[in-house]
């Protein structure tokens, strides 16, 4: 099993999210939430869900510029 440190995972997810168009602050928050849920063992909302999240950005289901 490949092990990645918390900080490394956080940094990579943050980088990927910014590349997908999320502004820095929102990418950081999103990356932190994915990383923390992974570390907490909530696999349904952690790294296992990240590829689906990316797909939803690409297909327009998630608008990275939308505000609640």
Secondary structure in CASP SS format (residue, H / E / C, confidence):
PFRMAT SS
TARGET T0000
AUTHOR 0000-0000-0000
METHOD secondary structure of the structure
MODEL  1
X C 1.00
X C 1.00
X C 1.00
X C 1.00
X C 1.00
X H 1.00
X H 1.00
X H 1.00
X H 1.00
X H 1.00
X H 1.00
X H 1.00
X H 1.00
X H 1.00
X H 1.00
X H 1.00
X H 1.00
X H 1.00
X H 1.00
X C 1.00
X C 1.00
X C 1.00
X C 1.00
X H 1.00
X H 1.00
X H 1.00
X H 1.00
X H 1.00
X H 1.00
X H 1.00
X H 1.00
X H 1.00
X H 1.00
X H 1.00
X H 1.00
X H 1.00
X H 1.00
X H 1.00
X H 1.00
X C 1.00
X C 1.00
X C 1.00
X C 1.00
X C 1.00
X C 1.00
X C 1.00
X H 1.00
X H 1.00
X H 1.00
X H 1.00
X H 1.00
X H 1.00
X H 1.00
X H 1.00
X H 1.00
X H 1.00
X H 1.00
X H 1.00
X C 1.00
X C 1.00
X C 1.00
X C 1.00
X C 1.00
X C 1.00
X C 1.00
X C 1.00
X C 1.00
X C 1.00
END
